[in-house]
Amino acid sequence: MSTIIWHNPRCSKSRQTLDILNKKGVSPEVVKYLELKPNANEISAVLQKLGISARELMRTKEDIYKVLNLKDENNEVKLIEAMAENPKLIERPIVIVGDKAVLGRPPEKVLELF
């Protein structure tokens, strides 16, 4: 089964997670999600696989989070749309295998998929 990682090479946790996968013999498809922005449907699908809400996937300390005043936003669709328009808001890394996914925080969490 194929493995996908939503990866930001500048993020140490993302690099550590990718390293764990490689050491495990897994060669994931690396999706640099800041460059190849996931759309709202893709984010919704990943949220379903993660089993979490949009808010739980958001990086709340990013400046854009404050600029968009998302702290008081409770509409799941609007939060997902904000992440699709501003992928910096998406917590990373996300590793997807089939119908399951994990957030690599801490990076060792990825081992739950194997």
BAGU-283576 format. One record per atom (N, C-alpha, C): residue number from 1; residue in one letter; atom name; x negated, y negated, z negated. Coordinates in pm, whole numbers, plus 50000, padded with zeros to 5 digits. Atoms other than C-alpha are relative to their C-alpha. Last residue first. Layout:
REM BAGU-283576
[NUM, a, CA, [X, Y, Z]];
...
//
This chain:
REM BAGU-283576
[114, f, N, [50070, 49883, 49946]];
[114, f, CA, [49702, 49995, 48965]];
[114, f, C, [49992, 50113, 49900]];
[113, l, N, [49943, 49960, 49871]];
[113, l, CA, [49940, 49699, 48920]];
[113, l, C, [49941, 50130, 50053]];
[112, e, N, [49867, 49942, 50024]];
[112, e, CA, [49864, 49658, 48549]];
[112, e, C, [50062, 50052, 50130]];
[111, l, N, [50017, 49854, 50011]];
[111, l, CA, [49497, 49602, 48648]];
[111, l, C, [50132, 50070, 49973]];
[110, v, N, [49983, 49940, 49866]];
[110, v, CA, [49592, 49252, 48761]];
[110, v, C, [49991, 50152, 49994]];
[109, k, N, [49858, 49966, 49988]];
[109, k, CA, [49627, 49152, 48394]];
[109, k, C, [50030, 50068, 50134]];
[108, e, N, [49987, 49855, 50022]];
[108, e, CA, [49248, 49160, 48375]];
[108, e, C, [50144, 50049, 50013]];
[107, p, N, [50026, 49925, 49878]];
[107, p, CA, [49244, 48808, 48525]];
[107, p, C, [50020, 50152, 49986]];
[106, p, N, [50141, 49997, 49964]];
[106, p, CA, [49410, 48658, 48216]];
[106, p, C, [49977, 50088, 50123]];
[105, r, N, [50037, 50077, 50119]];
[105, r, CA, [49614, 48510, 48361]];
[105, r, C, [50033, 50083, 49878]];
[104, g, N, [50131, 49963, 50053]];
[104, g, CA, [49622, 48686, 48695]];
[104, g, C, [49951, 49912, 49888]];
[103, l, N, [50075, 50124, 50006]];
[103, l, CA, [49996, 48644, 48752]];
[103, l, C, [49868, 50035, 49931]];
[102, v, N, [50044, 50051, 50130]];
[102, v, CA, [50139, 48979, 48840]];
[102, v, C, [49927, 49869, 50020]];
[101, a, N, [50101, 50105, 49998]];
[101, a, CA, [50341, 49116, 49130]];
[101, a, C, [49962, 49966, 49856]];
[100, k, N, [50046, 50048, 50131]];
[100, k, CA, [50559, 49413, 49210]];
[100, k, C, [49894, 49893, 50018]];
[99, d, N, [49892, 50077, 50063]];
[99, d, CA, [50771, 49507, 49513]];
[99, d, C, [49964, 49951, 49861]];
[98, g, N, [49864, 49950, 49976]];
[98, g, CA, [50474, 49615, 49723]];
[98, g, C, [50104, 49909, 49937]];
[97, v, N, [50013, 49864, 49944]];
[97, v, CA, [50150, 49498, 49562]];
[97, v, C, [50143, 50054, 50013]];
[96, i, N, [49876, 49933, 49958]];
[96, i, CA, [50130, 49125, 49498]];
[96, i, C, [49965, 50136, 50060]];
[95, v, N, [50034, 49880, 49926]];
[95, v, CA, [49856, 48942, 49307]];
[95, v, C, [50128, 50078, 50024]];
[94, i, N, [49889, 49904, 49999]];
[94, i, CA, [49922, 48584, 49201]];
[94, i, C, [49955, 50118, 50087]];
[93, p, N, [49968, 49936, 49874]];
[93, p, CA, [49628, 48364, 49107]];
[93, p, C, [50121, 50092, 49984]];
[92, r, N, [50078, 49905, 49922]];
[92, r, CA, [49733, 48108, 49017]];
[92, r, C, [49912, 50084, 49910]];
[91, e, N, [50103, 49939, 50084]];
[91, e, CA, [50006, 47882, 48887]];
[91, e, C, [49932, 50109, 50079]];
[90, i, N, [49988, 49856, 50020]];
[90, i, CA, [50193, 47703, 49164]];
[90, i, C, [49884, 50052, 49917]];
[89, l, N, [49916, 49972, 50117]];
[89, l, CA, [50214, 47324, 49123]];
[89, l, C, [50009, 50149, 49968]];
[88, k, N, [50086, 50018, 50118]];
[88, k, CA, [49922, 47270, 49362]];
[88, k, C, [50076, 50033, 49871]];
[87, p, N, [50047, 49871, 50051]];
[87, p, CA, [50161, 47418, 49620]];
[87, p, C, [49901, 49989, 49884]];
[86, n, N, [50122, 50034, 50073]];
[86, n, CA, [50334, 47080, 49653]];
[86, n, C, [49941, 50127, 49938]];
[85, e, N, [50051, 50127, 49946]];
[85, e, CA, [50617, 47104, 49909]];
[85, e, C, [49865, 49964, 49940]];
[84, a, N, [50022, 49980, 49857]];
[84, a, CA, [50684, 47472, 49834]];
[84, a, C, [49939, 49874, 50064]];
[83, m, N, [50121, 49919, 49983]];
[83, m, CA, [50634, 47411, 49461]];
[83, m, C, [49968, 50023, 50148]];
[82, a, N, [50114, 50084, 50040]];
[82, a, CA, [50885, 47123, 49464]];
[82, a, C, [49870, 50077, 50016]];
[81, e, N, [50026, 50092, 49889]];
[81, e, CA, [51130, 47341, 49660]];
[81, e, C, [49880, 49910, 49969]];
[80, i, N, [50062, 49920, 49894]];
[80, i, CA, [51102, 47609, 49392]];
[80, i, C, [49964, 49913, 50119]];
[79, l, N, [50134, 49970, 50048]];
[79, l, CA, [51172, 47353, 49119]];
[79, l, C, [49923, 50081, 50105]];
[78, k, N, [50080, 50122, 49988]];
[78, k, CA, [51468, 47218, 49316]];
[78, k, C, [49856, 50024, 49954]];
[77, v, N, [50024, 50024, 49857]];
[77, v, CA, [51611, 47568, 49359]];
[77, v, C, [49912, 49877, 50019]];
[76, e, N, [50100, 49904, 49952]];
[76, e, CA, [51571, 47646, 48988]];
[76, e, C, [49964, 49974, 50147]];
[75, n, N, [49948, 49932, 49882]];
[75, n, CA, [51764, 47333, 48883]];
[75, n, C, [49889, 50086, 50060]];
[74, n, N, [49961, 49865, 50038]];
[74, n, CA, [51648, 47245, 48532]];
[74, n, C, [50054, 50082, 50117]];
[73, e, N, [49926, 49933, 49893]];
[73, e, CA, [51452, 46927, 48604]];
[73, e, C, [50029, 50144, 49960]];
[72, d, N, [49857, 49998, 50031]];
[72, d, CA, [51358, 46739, 48288]];
[72, d, C, [50085, 50068, 50106]];
[71, k, N, [49981, 49955, 50138]];
[71, k, CA, [50985, 46812, 48302]];
[71, k, C, [50149, 50016, 49966]];
[70, l, N, [49942, 49865, 50000]];
[70, l, CA, [50988, 46781, 48681]];
[70, l, C, [50028, 50053, 49860]];
[69, n, N, [49914, 49995, 50119]];
[69, n, CA, [50934, 46404, 48682]];
[69, n, C, [50072, 50135, 49988]];
[68, l, N, [49868, 49956, 49954]];
[68, l, CA, [50792, 46413, 49036]];
[68, l, C, [50101, 50013, 49886]];
[67, v, N, [49953, 50096, 49900]];
[67, v, CA, [50494, 46205, 48923]];
[67, v, C, [50141, 50035, 50047]];
[66, k, N, [49954, 50120, 50071]];
[66, k, CA, [50453, 46421, 48612]];
[66, k, C, [50059, 49898, 50097]];
[65, y, N, [49890, 49955, 50087]];
[65, y, CA, [50436, 46748, 48803]];
[65, y, C, [50060, 49878, 49929]];
[64, i, N, [49879, 50000, 49916]];
[64, i, CA, [50223, 46574, 49069]];
[64, i, C, [50122, 50045, 49921]];
[63, d, N, [49947, 50137, 49989]];
[63, d, CA, [49962, 46497, 48801]];
[63, d, C, [50131, 49997, 50078]];
[62, e, N, [50039, 50068, 49875]];
[62, e, CA, [49916, 46869, 48731]];
[62, e, C, [50065, 49862, 50004]];
[61, k, N, [50098, 50105, 50031]];
[61, k, CA, [49957, 46967, 48365]];
[61, k, C, [49949, 49928, 50125]];
[60, t, N, [49937, 50120, 50055]];
[60, t, CA, [50281, 47157, 48421]];
[60, t, C, [49903, 49888, 49967]];
[59, r, N, [50113, 50062, 50070]];
[59, r, CA, [50132, 47418, 48650]];
[59, r, C, [50048, 49864, 49951]];
[58, m, N, [50047, 50135, 49971]];
[58, m, CA, [50454, 47593, 48742]];
[58, m, C, [49882, 49958, 49913]];
[57, l, N, [50104, 49991, 49899]];
[57, l, CA, [50518, 47968, 48750]];
[57, l, C, [49934, 49864, 50026]];
[56, e, N, [50111, 49921, 50055]];
[56, e, CA, [50713, 47972, 48423]];
[56, e, C, [49884, 50013, 50098]];
[55, r, N, [50071, 50081, 50100]];
[55, r, CA, [50933, 47687, 48553]];
[55, r, C, [49878, 50075, 49946]];
[54, a, N, [50084, 50096, 49928]];
[54, a, CA, [51024, 47893, 48859]];
[54, a, C, [49919, 49917, 49901]];
[53, s, N, [49930, 50116, 49944]];
[53, s, CA, [51155, 48169, 48635]];
[53, s, C, [49901, 49910, 50073]];
[52, i, N, [50005, 50123, 50080]];
[52, i, CA, [50985, 48504, 48580]];
[52, i, C, [50078, 49889, 50070]];
[51, g, N, [49899, 49992, 50105]];
[51, g, CA, [51026, 48865, 48695]];
[51, g, C, [49997, 49879, 49908]];
[50, l, N, [50064, 50031, 50128]];
[50, l, CA, [50699, 48860, 48889]];
[50, l, C, [50097, 50016, 49882]];
[49, k, N, [50097, 49893, 50026]];
[49, k, CA, [50858, 49036, 49186]];
[49, k, C, [49928, 49980, 49866]];
[48, q, N, [49923, 49879, 50027]];
[48, q, CA, [51156, 48800, 49172]];
[48, q, C, [49907, 50117, 49966]];
[47, l, N, [49943, 50017, 50134]];
[47, l, CA, [50927, 48500, 49144]];
[47, l, C, [50079, 50125, 49960]];
[46, v, N, [50108, 49973, 50095]];
[46, v, CA, [50736, 48629, 49447]];
[46, v, C, [50051, 49986, 49857]];
[45, a, N, [50028, 49856, 49997]];
[45, a, CA, [51056, 48648, 49651]];
[45, a, C, [49891, 50037, 49900]];
[44, s, N, [49888, 49931, 50067]];
[44, s, CA, [51158, 48297, 49545]];
[44, s, C, [49975, 50150, 49993]];
[43, i, N, [50016, 50025, 50144]];
[43, i, CA, [50814, 48165, 49642]];
[43, i, C, [50109, 50070, 49922]];
[42, e, N, [50114, 49919, 50045]];
[42, e, CA, [50841, 48328, 49984]];
[42, e, C, [49977, 49983, 49851]];
[41, n, N, [49958, 49859, 50002]];
[41, n, CA, [51190, 48184, 50035]];
[41, n, C, [49888, 50091, 49951]];
[40, a, N, [49913, 49976, 50116]];
[40, a, CA, [51075, 47835, 49930]];
[40, a, C, [50044, 50146, 49992]];
[39, n, N, [49872, 50071, 49996]];
[39, n, CA, [50789, 47835, 50180]];
[39, n, C, [50086, 50040, 49880]];
[38, p, N, [49884, 49910, 49998]];
[38, p, CA, [50433, 47937, 50101]];
[38, p, C, [50128, 49918, 50004]];
[37, k, N, [49897, 50021, 50102]];
[37, k, CA, [50174, 47677, 50200]];
[37, k, C, [50114, 50101, 50010]];
[36, l, N, [49887, 49936, 49933]];
[36, l, CA, [49888, 47811, 50408]];
[36, l, C, [50116, 50000, 49901]];
[35, e, N, [50012, 50031, 49858]];
[35, e, CA, [49618, 47569, 50291]];
[35, e, C, [50120, 50054, 50078]];
[34, l, N, [50003, 50145, 49991]];
[34, l, CA, [49698, 47559, 49918]];
[34, l, C, [49990, 49954, 50146]];
[33, y, N, [49866, 50057, 50000]];
[33, y, CA, [49810, 47922, 49941]];
[33, y, C, [50002, 49847, 50001]];
[32, k, N, [50037, 50128, 50063]];
[32, k, CA, [49470, 48052, 50041]];
[32, k, C, [50125, 49913, 50004]];
[31, v, N, [49918, 50110, 49950]];
[31, v, CA, [49611, 48397, 50112]];
[31, v, C, [49960, 49875, 49922]];
[30, v, N, [50017, 50123, 50077]];
[30, v, CA, [49352, 48671, 50067]];
[30, v, C, [50078, 49888, 50068]];
[29, e, N, [49981, 50109, 49904]];
[29, e, CA, [49468, 49009, 50196]];
[29, e, C, [49995, 49872, 49917]];
[28, p, N, [49870, 50065, 49978]];
[28, p, CA, [49331, 49237, 49932]];
[28, p, C, [49999, 49905, 50119]];
[27, s, N, [50032, 50112, 49911]];
[27, s, CA, [49033, 49469, 49956]];
[27, s, C, [50130, 49930, 50035]];
[26, v, N, [49884, 50055, 49929]];
[26, v, CA, [49078, 49700, 49658]];
[26, v, C, [49954, 49880, 50082]];
[25, g, N, [49995, 49942, 49866]];
[25, g, CA, [48779, 49908, 49552]];
[25, g, C, [50118, 49952, 50082]];
[24, k, N, [49909, 49885, 50007]];
[24, k, CA, [48828, 49839, 49181]];
[24, k, C, [50012, 50068, 50137]];
[23, k, N, [50070, 49897, 50077]];
[23, k, CA, [48522, 49614, 49194]];
[23, k, C, [50083, 50126, 49986]];
[22, n, N, [50108, 49947, 49916]];
[22, n, CA, [48695, 49416, 49472]];
[22, n, C, [49924, 50112, 49928]];
[21, l, N, [49941, 49920, 49892]];
[21, l, CA, [49012, 49375, 49266]];
[21, l, C, [49892, 50066, 50085]];
[20, i, N, [49948, 49878, 50062]];
[20, i, CA, [48817, 49261, 48960]];
[20, i, C, [50059, 50092, 50107]];
[19, d, N, [50117, 49916, 50031]];
[19, d, CA, [48624, 49012, 49176]];
[19, d, C, [50044, 50132, 49937]];
[18, l, N, [50043, 49943, 49872]];
[18, l, CA, [48950, 48871, 49317]];
[18, l, C, [49881, 50094, 49978]];
[17, t, N, [49899, 49901, 49963]];
[17, t, CA, [49076, 48822, 48961]];
[17, t, C, [49961, 50069, 50130]];
[16, q, N, [50019, 49884, 50088]];
[16, q, CA, [48754, 48647, 48859]];
[16, q, C, [50097, 50112, 50036]];
[15, r, N, [50122, 49931, 49956]];
[15, r, CA, [48775, 48414, 49161]];
[15, r, C, [49975, 50126, 49916]];
[14, s, N, [49969, 49940, 49871]];
[14, s, CA, [49136, 48327, 49076]];
[14, s, C, [49879, 50077, 50053]];
[13, k, N, [49913, 49884, 50028]];
[13, k, CA, [49050, 48269, 48713]];
[13, k, C, [50034, 50074, 50129]];
[12, s, N, [50081, 49891, 50057]];
[12, s, CA, [48757, 48045, 48816]];
[12, s, C, [50085, 50124, 49972]];
[11, c, N, [49952, 49963, 50134]];
[11, c, CA, [48975, 47831, 49045]];
[11, c, C, [49920, 50120, 49947]];
[10, r, N, [50057, 50095, 50096]];
[10, r, CA, [48800, 47666, 49342]];
[10, r, C, [50035, 50034, 49855]];
[9, p, N, [50141, 49973, 50023]];
[9, p, CA, [48864, 47970, 49564]];
[9, p, C, [49934, 49906, 49899]];
[8, n, N, [50063, 50131, 49989]];
[8, n, CA, [49241, 47928, 49520]];
[8, n, C, [49853, 50021, 49967]];
[7, h, N, [50132, 50031, 50053]];
[7, h, CA, [49407, 48260, 49588]];
[7, h, C, [49962, 49855, 50021]];
[6, w, N, [49988, 50144, 49975]];
[6, w, CA, [49752, 48402, 49645]];
[6, w, C, [49884, 49940, 49923]];
[5, i, N, [50029, 50092, 50110]];
[5, i, CA, [49636, 48764, 49643]];
[5, i, C, [50020, 49857, 50050]];
[4, i, N, [50013, 50140, 49960]];
[4, i, CA, [49790, 49033, 49861]];
[4, i, C, [49965, 49920, 49876]];
[3, t, N, [50012, 50091, 50114]];
[3, t, CA, [49757, 49409, 49823]];
[3, t, C, [49976, 49861, 50055]];
[2, s, N, [50083, 50119, 49989]];
[2, s, CA, [49867, 49657, 50087]];
[2, s, C, [50009, 49913, 49875]];
[1, m, N, [49915, 50119, 50000]];
[1, m, CA, [50000, 50000, 50000]];
[1, m, C, [49911, 49876, 50000]];
//
